[in-house]
Every structure is written in structure tokens, then in C-alpha cells.
Amino acid sequence: MDGKKRTNIKPGLHVNIVQKQDQRSGELTEGYVQDILTNSPNHPHGIKVRLETGEVGRVQEILPED
């Protein structure tokens, strides 16, 4: 699924995000979505979310549930 479309993102979803300070290195942070912070229906760099751990970043990939 595409992390650039807001309709694909829901609270509780397992995702990889890139945080602002990691954009150059491309380091991904794995976690579960708590809040969706982007209001527009899509975003070219990924929908911005807050994870349950408090980290904020843009969704790069949606991980499959086990």
C-alpha cells in the first residue's frame, strides 16, 4: 500500500516512517500509527504521522500485519 495517500493510513497501522532529522540518511523508524498529522488527501513525500512512541515522521511504507 501507498504511504502517500491519507486514505491508506489508519491509527494502529504498522508502518516505517522517516523522521525529519533522518531524511538525509534515509534511516527508517518502525512503529504503530497513533495520529495522522497531514490534512491533505495525499502528499508527495508521505503522510505525516505520530507513532505510539511519540516520534513524528512521514510514512515510507506500510508493513504487513502478522
CHARMM internal coordinates of N, CA and C (Angstrom, degrees):
IC EDIT
DIST 1 N 1 CA 1.4719
DIST 1 CA 1 C 1.5313
ANGL 1 N 1 CA 1 C 109.76
DIST 1 C 2 N 1.2971
ANGL 1 CA 1 C 2 N 114.03
DIHE 1 N 1 CA 1 C 2 N 159.95
DIST 2 N 2 CA 1.4571
ANGL 1 C 2 N 2 CA 121.40
DIHE 1 CA 1 C 2 N 2 CA -172.25
DIST 2 CA 2 C 1.5270
ANGL 2 N 2 CA 2 C 111.68
DIHE 1 C 2 N 2 CA 2 C -96.58
DIST 2 C 3 N 1.3389
ANGL 2 CA 2 C 3 N 116.81
DIHE 2 N 2 CA 2 C 3 N 122.73
DIST 3 N 3 CA 1.4641
ANGL 2 C 3 N 3 CA 122.15
DIHE 2 CA 2 C 3 N 3 CA 178.27
DIST 3 CA 3 C 1.5109
ANGL 3 N 3 CA 3 C 113.90
DIHE 2 C 3 N 3 CA 3 C -78.33
DIST 3 C 4 N 1.3326
ANGL 3 CA 3 C 4 N 117.30
DIHE 3 N 3 CA 3 C 4 N 2.00
DIST 4 N 4 CA 1.4624
ANGL 3 C 4 N 4 CA 121.31
DIHE 3 CA 3 C 4 N 4 CA -179.84
DIST 4 CA 4 C 1.5252
ANGL 4 N 4 CA 4 C 112.15
DIHE 3 C 4 N 4 CA 4 C -93.11
DIST 4 C 5 N 1.3330
ANGL 4 CA 4 C 5 N 118.02
DIHE 4 N 4 CA 4 C 5 N -9.55
DIST 5 N 5 CA 1.4693
ANGL 4 C 5 N 5 CA 122.45
DIHE 4 CA 4 C 5 N 5 CA -179.64
DIST 5 CA 5 C 1.5271
ANGL 5 N 5 CA 5 C 109.77
DIHE 4 C 5 N 5 CA 5 C -107.88
DIST 5 C 6 N 1.3226
ANGL 5 CA 5 C 6 N 115.80
DIHE 5 N 5 CA 5 C 6 N 126.74
DIST 6 N 6 CA 1.4623
ANGL 5 C 6 N 6 CA 121.11
DIHE 5 CA 5 C 6 N 6 CA -177.13
DIST 6 CA 6 C 1.5299
ANGL 6 N 6 CA 6 C 112.36
DIHE 5 C 6 N 6 CA 6 C -63.51
DIST 6 C 7 N 1.3338
ANGL 6 CA 6 C 7 N 116.81
DIHE 6 N 6 CA 6 C 7 N -31.34
DIST 7 N 7 CA 1.4688
ANGL 6 C 7 N 7 CA 120.59
DIHE 6 CA 6 C 7 N 7 CA -177.77
DIST 7 CA 7 C 1.5304
ANGL 7 N 7 CA 7 C 111.89
DIHE 6 C 7 N 7 CA 7 C -65.77
DIST 7 C 8 N 1.3543
ANGL 7 CA 7 C 8 N 117.55
DIHE 7 N 7 CA 7 C 8 N -21.85
DIST 8 N 8 CA 1.4653
ANGL 7 C 8 N 8 CA 120.77
DIHE 7 CA 7 C 8 N 8 CA -179.95
DIST 8 CA 8 C 1.5260
ANGL 8 N 8 CA 8 C 112.79
DIHE 7 C 8 N 8 CA 8 C -82.99
DIST 8 C 9 N 1.3338
ANGL 8 CA 8 C 9 N 117.75
DIHE 8 N 8 CA 8 C 9 N -13.46
DIST 9 N 9 CA 1.4644
ANGL 8 C 9 N 9 CA 122.25
DIHE 8 CA 8 C 9 N 9 CA -173.70
DIST 9 CA 9 C 1.5227
ANGL 9 N 9 CA 9 C 109.59
DIHE 8 C 9 N 9 CA 9 C -101.36
DIST 9 C 10 N 1.3234
ANGL 9 CA 9 C 10 N 115.89
DIHE 9 N 9 CA 9 C 10 N 129.33
DIST 10 N 10 CA 1.4650
ANGL 9 C 10 N 10 CA 121.09
DIHE 9 CA 9 C 10 N 10 CA 178.32
DIST 10 CA 10 C 1.5176
ANGL 10 N 10 CA 10 C 108.91
DIHE 9 C 10 N 10 CA 10 C -138.69
DIST 10 C 11 N 1.3403
ANGL 10 CA 10 C 11 N 117.55
DIHE 10 N 10 CA 10 C 11 N 149.15
DIST 11 N 11 CA 1.4705
ANGL 10 C 11 N 11 CA 119.65
DIHE 10 CA 10 C 11 N 11 CA 176.15
DIST 11 CA 11 C 1.5244
ANGL 11 N 11 CA 11 C 111.02
DIHE 10 C 11 N 11 CA 11 C -56.36
DIST 11 C 12 N 1.3291
ANGL 11 CA 11 C 12 N 116.10
DIHE 11 N 11 CA 11 C 12 N 138.48
DIST 12 N 12 CA 1.4547
ANGL 11 C 12 N 12 CA 121.79
DIHE 11 CA 11 C 12 N 12 CA -179.54
DIST 12 CA 12 C 1.5174
ANGL 12 N 12 CA 12 C 113.07
DIHE 11 C 12 N 12 CA 12 C 93.41
DIST 12 C 13 N 1.3485
ANGL 12 CA 12 C 13 N 117.70
DIHE 12 N 12 CA 12 C 13 N -7.77
DIST 13 N 13 CA 1.4625
ANGL 12 C 13 N 13 CA 121.83
DIHE 12 CA 12 C 13 N 13 CA -179.34
DIST 13 CA 13 C 1.5243
ANGL 13 N 13 CA 13 C 110.54
DIHE 12 C 13 N 13 CA 13 C -72.51
DIST 13 C 14 N 1.3348
ANGL 13 CA 13 C 14 N 117.26
DIHE 13 N 13 CA 13 C 14 N 141.37
DIST 14 N 14 CA 1.4669
ANGL 13 C 14 N 14 CA 124.00
DIHE 13 CA 13 C 14 N 14 CA 179.08
DIST 14 CA 14 C 1.5278
ANGL 14 N 14 CA 14 C 108.06
DIHE 13 C 14 N 14 CA 14 C -87.20
DIST 14 C 15 N 1.3528
ANGL 14 CA 14 C 15 N 117.25
DIHE 14 N 14 CA 14 C 15 N 118.55
DIST 15 N 15 CA 1.4673
ANGL 14 C 15 N 15 CA 121.60
DIHE 14 CA 14 C 15 N 15 CA -173.22
DIST 15 CA 15 C 1.5262
ANGL 15 N 15 CA 15 C 111.88
DIHE 14 C 15 N 15 CA 15 C -138.81
DIST 15 C 16 N 1.3327
ANGL 15 CA 15 C 16 N 114.81
DIHE 15 N 15 CA 15 C 16 N 164.06
DIST 16 N 16 CA 1.4593
ANGL 15 C 16 N 16 CA 122.81
DIHE 15 CA 15 C 16 N 16 CA 165.94
DIST 16 CA 16 C 1.5202
ANGL 16 N 16 CA 16 C 106.76
DIHE 15 C 16 N 16 CA 16 C -108.67
DIST 16 C 17 N 1.3457
ANGL 16 CA 16 C 17 N 116.70
DIHE 16 N 16 CA 16 C 17 N 130.41
DIST 17 N 17 CA 1.4613
ANGL 16 C 17 N 17 CA 120.66
DIHE 16 CA 16 C 17 N 17 CA 177.11
DIST 17 CA 17 C 1.5271
ANGL 17 N 17 CA 17 C 109.12
DIHE 16 C 17 N 17 CA 17 C -119.97
DIST 17 C 18 N 1.3306
ANGL 17 CA 17 C 18 N 115.75
DIHE 17 N 17 CA 17 C 18 N 159.45
DIST 18 N 18 CA 1.4549
ANGL 17 C 18 N 18 CA 120.96
DIHE 17 CA 17 C 18 N 18 CA 169.56
DIST 18 CA 18 C 1.5244
ANGL 18 N 18 CA 18 C 106.09
DIHE 17 C 18 N 18 CA 18 C -111.75
DIST 18 C 19 N 1.3436
ANGL 18 CA 18 C 19 N 115.93
DIHE 18 N 18 CA 18 C 19 N 124.79
DIST 19 N 19 CA 1.4563
ANGL 18 C 19 N 19 CA 120.82
DIHE 18 CA 18 C 19 N 19 CA 179.00
DIST 19 CA 19 C 1.5265
ANGL 19 N 19 CA 19 C 109.27
DIHE 18 C 19 N 19 CA 19 C -82.19
DIST 19 C 20 N 1.3284
ANGL 19 CA 19 C 20 N 116.76
DIHE 19 N 19 CA 19 C 20 N 159.77
DIST 20 N 20 CA 1.4643
ANGL 19 C 20 N 20 CA 122.72
DIHE 19 CA 19 C 20 N 20 CA -176.68
DIST 20 CA 20 C 1.5313
ANGL 20 N 20 CA 20 C 111.48
DIHE 19 C 20 N 20 CA 20 C -52.52
DIST 20 C 21 N 1.3333
ANGL 20 CA 20 C 21 N 117.04
DIHE 20 N 20 CA 20 C 21 N -47.16
DIST 21 N 21 CA 1.4570
ANGL 20 C 21 N 21 CA 120.17
DIHE 20 CA 20 C 21 N 21 CA -176.76
DIST 21 CA 21 C 1.5270
ANGL 21 N 21 CA 21 C 112.99
DIHE 20 C 21 N 21 CA 21 C -72.11
DIST 21 C 22 N 1.3387
ANGL 21 CA 21 C 22 N 117.43
DIHE 21 N 21 CA 21 C 22 N -13.15
DIST 22 N 22 CA 1.4682
ANGL 21 C 22 N 22 CA 121.77
DIHE 21 CA 21 C 22 N 22 CA -178.78
DIST 22 CA 22 C 1.5269
ANGL 22 N 22 CA 22 C 113.05
DIHE 21 C 22 N 22 CA 22 C -102.83
DIST 22 C 23 N 1.3355
ANGL 22 CA 22 C 23 N 117.41
DIHE 22 N 22 CA 22 C 23 N 5.05
DIST 23 N 23 CA 1.4652
ANGL 22 C 23 N 23 CA 119.48
DIHE 22 CA 22 C 23 N 23 CA -174.78
DIST 23 CA 23 C 1.5330
ANGL 23 N 23 CA 23 C 112.05
DIHE 22 C 23 N 23 CA 23 C -62.72
DIST 23 C 24 N 1.3272
ANGL 23 CA 23 C 24 N 117.32
DIHE 23 N 23 CA 23 C 24 N -36.48
DIST 24 N 24 CA 1.4651
ANGL 23 C 24 N 24 CA 119.79
DIHE 23 CA 23 C 24 N 24 CA -179.95
DIST 24 CA 24 C 1.5155
ANGL 24 N 24 CA 24 C 111.78
DIHE 23 C 24 N 24 CA 24 C -70.09
DIST 24 C 25 N 1.3278
ANGL 24 CA 24 C 25 N 116.83
DIHE 24 N 24 CA 24 C 25 N -42.16
DIST 25 N 25 CA 1.4668
ANGL 24 C 25 N 25 CA 120.78
DIHE 24 CA 24 C 25 N 25 CA -178.09
DIST 25 CA 25 C 1.5252
ANGL 25 N 25 CA 25 C 111.42
DIHE 24 C 25 N 25 CA 25 C -80.68
DIST 25 C 26 N 1.3341
ANGL 25 CA 25 C 26 N 116.82
DIHE 25 N 25 CA 25 C 26 N -23.67
DIST 26 N 26 CA 1.4561
ANGL 25 C 26 N 26 CA 120.43
DIHE 25 CA 25 C 26 N 26 CA -178.96
DIST 26 CA 26 C 1.5209
ANGL 26 N 26 CA 26 C 113.16
DIHE 25 C 26 N 26 CA 26 C 78.28
DIST 26 C 27 N 1.3406
ANGL 26 CA 26 C 27 N 117.01
DIHE 26 N 26 CA 26 C 27 N 12.64
DIST 27 N 27 CA 1.4685
ANGL 26 C 27 N 27 CA 120.69
DIHE 26 CA 26 C 27 N 27 CA -179.51
DIST 27 CA 27 C 1.5291
ANGL 27 N 27 CA 27 C 110.03
DIHE 26 C 27 N 27 CA 27 C -65.97
DIST 27 C 28 N 1.3302
ANGL 27 CA 27 C 28 N 115.71
DIHE 27 N 27 CA 27 C 28 N 130.76
DIST 28 N 28 CA 1.4598
ANGL 27 C 28 N 28 CA 120.88
DIHE 27 CA 27 C 28 N 28 CA -177.38
DIST 28 CA 28 C 1.5217
ANGL 28 N 28 CA 28 C 110.85
DIHE 27 C 28 N 28 CA 28 C -100.48
DIST 28 C 29 N 1.3294
ANGL 28 CA 28 C 29 N 115.47
DIHE 28 N 28 CA 28 C 29 N 148.71
DIST 29 N 29 CA 1.4582
ANGL 28 C 29 N 29 CA 123.19
DIHE 28 CA 28 C 29 N 29 CA 176.58
DIST 29 CA 29 C 1.5235
ANGL 29 N 29 CA 29 C 107.30
DIHE 28 C 29 N 29 CA 29 C -117.81
DIST 29 C 30 N 1.3191
ANGL 29 CA 29 C 30 N 116.04
DIHE 29 N 29 CA 29 C 30 N 128.53
DIST 30 N 30 CA 1.4594
ANGL 29 C 30 N 30 CA 121.42
DIHE 29 CA 29 C 30 N 30 CA -177.58
DIST 30 CA 30 C 1.5170
ANGL 30 N 30 CA 30 C 109.55
DIHE 29 C 30 N 30 CA 30 C -96.23
DIST 30 C 31 N 1.3332
ANGL 30 CA 30 C 31 N 116.40
DIHE 30 N 30 CA 30 C 31 N 141.93
DIST 31 N 31 CA 1.4556
ANGL 30 C 31 N 31 CA 119.10
DIHE 30 CA 30 C 31 N 31 CA 177.35
DIST 31 CA 31 C 1.5114
ANGL 31 N 31 CA 31 C 111.87
DIHE 30 C 31 N 31 CA 31 C 179.03
DIST 31 C 32 N 1.3367
ANGL 31 CA 31 C 32 N 113.83
DIHE 31 N 31 CA 31 C 32 N -171.53
DIST 32 N 32 CA 1.4635
ANGL 31 C 32 N 32 CA 121.12
DIHE 31 CA 31 C 32 N 32 CA -178.19
DIST 32 CA 32 C 1.5214
ANGL 32 N 32 CA 32 C 109.49
DIHE 31 C 32 N 32 CA 32 C -113.57
DIST 32 C 33 N 1.3354
ANGL 32 CA 32 C 33 N 116.58
DIHE 32 N 32 CA 32 C 33 N 135.82
DIST 33 N 33 CA 1.4676
ANGL 32 C 33 N 33 CA 123.12
DIHE 32 CA 32 C 33 N 33 CA -176.56
DIST 33 CA 33 C 1.5292
ANGL 33 N 33 CA 33 C 110.01
DIHE 32 C 33 N 33 CA 33 C -66.77
DIST 33 C 34 N 1.3446
ANGL 33 CA 33 C 34 N 115.29
DIHE 33 N 33 CA 33 C 34 N 130.16
DIST 34 N 34 CA 1.4609
ANGL 33 C 34 N 34 CA 120.61
DIHE 33 CA 33 C 34 N 34 CA 172.26
DIST 34 CA 34 C 1.5244
ANGL 34 N 34 CA 34 C 109.51
DIHE 33 C 34 N 34 CA 34 C -103.08
DIST 34 C 35 N 1.3499
ANGL 34 CA 34 C 35 N 116.87
DIHE 34 N 34 CA 34 C 35 N -51.07
DIST 35 N 35 CA 1.4708
ANGL 34 C 35 N 35 CA 121.99
DIHE 34 CA 34 C 35 N 35 CA -178.67
DIST 35 CA 35 C 1.5215
ANGL 35 N 35 CA 35 C 109.96
DIHE 34 C 35 N 35 CA 35 C -132.56
DIST 35 C 36 N 1.3398
ANGL 35 CA 35 C 36 N 115.79
DIHE 35 N 35 CA 35 C 36 N 148.26
DIST 36 N 36 CA 1.4669
ANGL 35 C 36 N 36 CA 122.10
DIHE 35 CA 35 C 36 N 36 CA 172.71
DIST 36 CA 36 C 1.5228
ANGL 36 N 36 CA 36 C 106.65
DIHE 35 C 36 N 36 CA 36 C -99.01
DIST 36 C 37 N 1.3366
ANGL 36 CA 36 C 37 N 117.03
DIHE 36 N 36 CA 36 C 37 N 123.10
DIST 37 N 37 CA 1.4605
ANGL 36 C 37 N 37 CA 120.72
DIHE 36 CA 36 C 37 N 37 CA -173.95
DIST 37 CA 37 C 1.5370
ANGL 37 N 37 CA 37 C 112.98
DIHE 36 C 37 N 37 CA 37 C -101.08
DIST 37 C 38 N 1.3261
ANGL 37 CA 37 C 38 N 118.01
DIHE 37 N 37 CA 37 C 38 N -18.82
DIST 38 N 38 CA 1.4685
ANGL 37 C 38 N 38 CA 121.43
DIHE 37 CA 37 C 38 N 38 CA 178.49
DIST 38 CA 38 C 1.5245
ANGL 38 N 38 CA 38 C 109.14
DIHE 37 C 38 N 38 CA 38 C -84.86
DIST 38 C 39 N 1.3291
ANGL 38 CA 38 C 39 N 116.45
DIHE 38 N 38 CA 38 C 39 N 129.39
DIST 39 N 39 CA 1.4655
ANGL 38 C 39 N 39 CA 120.64
DIHE 38 CA 38 C 39 N 39 CA -179.71
DIST 39 CA 39 C 1.5198
ANGL 39 N 39 CA 39 C 113.21
DIHE 38 C 39 N 39 CA 39 C -89.60
DIST 39 C 40 N 1.3395
ANGL 39 CA 39 C 40 N 117.39
DIHE 39 N 39 CA 39 C 40 N -28.08
DIST 40 N 40 CA 1.4646
ANGL 39 C 40 N 40 CA 119.73
DIHE 39 CA 39 C 40 N 40 CA -177.19
DIST 40 CA 40 C 1.5314
ANGL 40 N 40 CA 40 C 110.79
DIHE 39 C 40 N 40 CA 40 C -72.27
DIST 40 C 41 N 1.3357
ANGL 40 CA 40 C 41 N 117.94
DIHE 40 N 40 CA 40 C 41 N 154.74
DIST 41 N 41 CA 1.4708
ANGL 40 C 41 N 41 CA 120.77
DIHE 40 CA 40 C 41 N 41 CA -175.85
DIST 41 CA 41 C 1.5208
ANGL 41 N 41 CA 41 C 114.04
DIHE 40 C 41 N 41 CA 41 C -65.71
DIST 41 C 42 N 1.3468
ANGL 41 CA 41 C 42 N 117.63
DIHE 41 N 41 CA 41 C 42 N -24.87
DIST 42 N 42 CA 1.4626
ANGL 41 C 42 N 42 CA 119.98
DIHE 41 CA 41 C 42 N 42 CA 174.78
DIST 42 CA 42 C 1.5240
ANGL 42 N 42 CA 42 C 109.98
DIHE 41 C 42 N 42 CA 42 C -152.06
DIST 42 C 43 N 1.3413
ANGL 42 CA 42 C 43 N 115.99
DIHE 42 N 42 CA 42 C 43 N 163.59
DIST 43 N 43 CA 1.4596
ANGL 42 C 43 N 43 CA 121.52
DIHE 42 CA 42 C 43 N 43 CA -178.35
DIST 43 CA 43 C 1.5197
ANGL 43 N 43 CA 43 C 107.88
DIHE 42 C 43 N 43 CA 43 C -148.67
DIST 43 C 44 N 1.3352
ANGL 43 CA 43 C 44 N 118.13
DIHE 43 N 43 CA 43 C 44 N 132.49
DIST 44 N 44 CA 1.4715
ANGL 43 C 44 N 44 CA 120.48
DIHE 43 CA 43 C 44 N 44 CA -174.87
DIST 44 CA 44 C 1.5320
ANGL 44 N 44 CA 44 C 114.62
DIHE 43 C 44 N 44 CA 44 C -62.71
DIST 44 C 45 N 1.3262
ANGL 44 CA 44 C 45 N 118.10
DIHE 44 N 44 CA 44 C 45 N -24.66
DIST 45 N 45 CA 1.4712
ANGL 44 C 45 N 45 CA 120.43
DIHE 44 CA 44 C 45 N 45 CA -178.60
DIST 45 CA 45 C 1.5233
ANGL 45 N 45 CA 45 C 112.94
DIHE 44 C 45 N 45 CA 45 C -101.90
DIST 45 C 46 N 1.3174
ANGL 45 CA 45 C 46 N 117.53
DIHE 45 N 45 CA 45 C 46 N 2.36
DIST 46 N 46 CA 1.4566
ANGL 45 C 46 N 46 CA 121.09
DIHE 45 CA 45 C 46 N 46 CA -179.80
DIST 46 CA 46 C 1.5229
ANGL 46 N 46 CA 46 C 110.87
DIHE 45 C 46 N 46 CA 46 C 111.41
DIST 46 C 47 N 1.3179
ANGL 46 CA 46 C 47 N 115.77
DIHE 46 N 46 CA 46 C 47 N 151.20
DIST 47 N 47 CA 1.4680
ANGL 46 C 47 N 47 CA 121.69
DIHE 46 CA 46 C 47 N 47 CA 179.79
DIST 47 CA 47 C 1.5265
ANGL 47 N 47 CA 47 C 108.97
DIHE 46 C 47 N 47 CA 47 C -74.68
DIST 47 C 48 N 1.3239
ANGL 47 CA 47 C 48 N 116.58
DIHE 47 N 47 CA 47 C 48 N 132.49
DIST 48 N 48 CA 1.4676
ANGL 47 C 48 N 48 CA 120.73
DIHE 47 CA 47 C 48 N 48 CA 179.91
DIST 48 CA 48 C 1.5217
ANGL 48 N 48 CA 48 C 109.75
DIHE 47 C 48 N 48 CA 48 C -81.18
DIST 48 C 49 N 1.3374
ANGL 48 CA 48 C 49 N 115.58
DIHE 48 N 48 CA 48 C 49 N 130.33
DIST 49 N 49 CA 1.4635
ANGL 48 C 49 N 49 CA 121.52
DIHE 48 CA 48 C 49 N 49 CA -178.58
DIST 49 CA 49 C 1.5186
ANGL 49 N 49 CA 49 C 110.40
DIHE 48 C 49 N 49 CA 49 C -135.28
DIST 49 C 50 N 1.3462
ANGL 49 CA 49 C 50 N 115.40
DIHE 49 N 49 CA 49 C 50 N 161.80
DIST 50 N 50 CA 1.4632
ANGL 49 C 50 N 50 CA 121.97
DIHE 49 CA 49 C 50 N 50 CA 169.84
DIST 50 CA 50 C 1.5212
ANGL 50 N 50 CA 50 C 106.27
DIHE 49 C 50 N 50 CA 50 C -109.18
DIST 50 C 51 N 1.3384
ANGL 50 CA 50 C 51 N 116.30
DIHE 50 N 50 CA 50 C 51 N 129.50
DIST 51 N 51 CA 1.4584
ANGL 50 C 51 N 51 CA 120.51
DIHE 50 CA 50 C 51 N 51 CA 177.41
DIST 51 CA 51 C 1.5148
ANGL 51 N 51 CA 51 C 109.93
DIHE 50 C 51 N 51 CA 51 C -81.63
DIST 51 C 52 N 1.3435
ANGL 51 CA 51 C 52 N 116.90
DIHE 51 N 51 CA 51 C 52 N 166.42
DIST 52 N 52 CA 1.4645
ANGL 51 C 52 N 52 CA 121.58
DIHE 51 CA 51 C 52 N 52 CA 178.32
DIST 52 CA 52 C 1.5236
ANGL 52 N 52 CA 52 C 111.79
DIHE 51 C 52 N 52 CA 52 C -61.69
DIST 52 C 53 N 1.3504
ANGL 52 CA 52 C 53 N 116.75
DIHE 52 N 52 CA 52 C 53 N -22.81
DIST 53 N 53 CA 1.4705
ANGL 52 C 53 N 53 CA 121.55
DIHE 52 CA 52 C 53 N 53 CA 178.39
DIST 53 CA 53 C 1.5264
ANGL 53 N 53 CA 53 C 112.20
DIHE 52 C 53 N 53 CA 53 C -83.72
DIST 53 C 54 N 1.3542
ANGL 53 CA 53 C 54 N 117.54
DIHE 53 N 53 CA 53 C 54 N -5.74
DIST 54 N 54 CA 1.4582
ANGL 53 C 54 N 54 CA 121.52
DIHE 53 CA 53 C 54 N 54 CA 177.54
DIST 54 CA 54 C 1.5159
ANGL 54 N 54 CA 54 C 114.10
DIHE 53 C 54 N 54 CA 54 C 99.40
DIST 54 C 55 N 1.3354
ANGL 54 CA 54 C 55 N 117.79
DIHE 54 N 54 CA 54 C 55 N -10.56
DIST 55 N 55 CA 1.4646
ANGL 54 C 55 N 55 CA 119.76
DIHE 54 CA 54 C 55 N 55 CA 179.70
DIST 55 CA 55 C 1.5309
ANGL 55 N 55 CA 55 C 109.93
DIHE 54 C 55 N 55 CA 55 C -71.70
DIST 55 C 56 N 1.3455
ANGL 55 CA 55 C 56 N 115.36
DIHE 55 N 55 CA 55 C 56 N 145.16
DIST 56 N 56 CA 1.4682
ANGL 55 C 56 N 56 CA 121.38
DIHE 55 CA 55 C 56 N 56 CA -179.22
DIST 56 CA 56 C 1.5182
ANGL 56 N 56 CA 56 C 108.23
DIHE 55 C 56 N 56 CA 56 C -118.69
DIST 56 C 57 N 1.3263
ANGL 56 CA 56 C 57 N 115.63
DIHE 56 N 56 CA 56 C 57 N 136.32
DIST 57 N 57 CA 1.4589
ANGL 56 C 57 N 57 CA 119.64
DIHE 56 CA 56 C 57 N 57 CA 177.60
DIST 57 CA 57 C 1.5128
ANGL 57 N 57 CA 57 C 110.51
DIHE 56 C 57 N 57 CA 57 C -172.89
DIST 57 C 58 N 1.3293
ANGL 57 CA 57 C 58 N 114.85
DIHE 57 N 57 CA 57 C 58 N -177.39
DIST 58 N 58 CA 1.4645
ANGL 57 C 58 N 58 CA 121.02
DIHE 57 CA 57 C 58 N 58 CA -178.12
DIST 58 CA 58 C 1.5257
ANGL 58 N 58 CA 58 C 109.81
DIHE 57 C 58 N 58 CA 58 C -101.45
DIST 58 C 59 N 1.3340
ANGL 58 CA 58 C 59 N 115.03
DIHE 58 N 58 CA 58 C 59 N 135.89
DIST 59 N 59 CA 1.4700
ANGL 58 C 59 N 59 CA 120.61
DIHE 58 CA 58 C 59 N 59 CA -177.56
DIST 59 CA 59 C 1.5194
ANGL 59 N 59 CA 59 C 109.75
DIHE 58 C 59 N 59 CA 59 C -66.67
DIST 59 C 60 N 1.3303
ANGL 59 CA 59 C 60 N 116.94
DIHE 59 N 59 CA 59 C 60 N 123.44
DIST 60 N 60 CA 1.4553
ANGL 59 C 60 N 60 CA 122.85
DIHE 59 CA 59 C 60 N 60 CA 176.08
DIST 60 CA 60 C 1.5185
ANGL 60 N 60 CA 60 C 111.32
DIHE 59 C 60 N 60 CA 60 C -99.41
DIST 60 C 61 N 1.3285
ANGL 60 CA 60 C 61 N 116.36
DIHE 60 N 60 CA 60 C 61 N -36.48
DIST 61 N 61 CA 1.4639
ANGL 60 C 61 N 61 CA 119.45
DIHE 60 CA 60 C 61 N 61 CA 176.39
DIST 61 CA 61 C 1.5153
ANGL 61 N 61 CA 61 C 110.09
DIHE 60 C 61 N 61 CA 61 C -153.10
DIST 61 C 62 N 1.3250
ANGL 61 CA 61 C 62 N 113.47
DIHE 61 N 61 CA 61 C 62 N 149.59
DIST 62 N 62 CA 1.4657
ANGL 61 C 62 N 62 CA 121.39
DIHE 61 CA 61 C 62 N 62 CA 176.64
DIST 62 CA 62 C 1.5223
ANGL 62 N 62 CA 62 C 106.10
DIHE 61 C 62 N 62 CA 62 C -100.48
DIST 62 C 63 N 1.3284
ANGL 62 CA 62 C 63 N 116.00
DIHE 62 N 62 CA 62 C 63 N 123.57
DIST 63 N 63 CA 1.4517
ANGL 62 C 63 N 63 CA 120.70
DIHE 62 CA 62 C 63 N 63 CA -175.46
DIST 63 CA 63 C 1.5314
ANGL 63 N 63 CA 63 C 110.57
DIHE 62 C 63 N 63 CA 63 C -89.02
DIST 63 C 64 N 1.3372
ANGL 63 CA 63 C 64 N 117.13
DIHE 63 N 63 CA 63 C 64 N 145.86
DIST 64 N 64 CA 1.4666
ANGL 63 C 64 N 64 CA 119.27
DIHE 63 CA 63 C 64 N 64 CA 178.62
DIST 64 CA 64 C 1.5279
ANGL 64 N 64 CA 64 C 110.67
DIHE 63 C 64 N 64 CA 64 C -69.73
DIST 64 C 65 N 1.3187
ANGL 64 CA 64 C 65 N 115.41
DIHE 64 N 64 CA 64 C 65 N 144.95
DIST 65 N 65 CA 1.4609
ANGL 64 C 65 N 65 CA 120.01
DIHE 64 CA 64 C 65 N 65 CA 176.15
DIST 65 CA 65 C 1.5175
ANGL 65 N 65 CA 65 C 109.10
DIHE 64 C 65 N 65 CA 65 C -79.30
DIST 65 C 66 N 1.3212
ANGL 65 CA 65 C 66 N 116.32
DIHE 65 N 65 CA 65 C 66 N 144.04
DIST 66 N 66 CA 1.4708
ANGL 65 C 66 N 66 CA 120.60
DIHE 65 CA 65 C 66 N 66 CA -179.08
DIST 66 CA 66 C 1.5094
ANGL 66 N 66 CA 66 C 110.34
DIHE 65 C 66 N 66 CA 66 C -72.84
END
COOR INIT
IC SEED 1 N 1 CA 1 C
IC BUILD
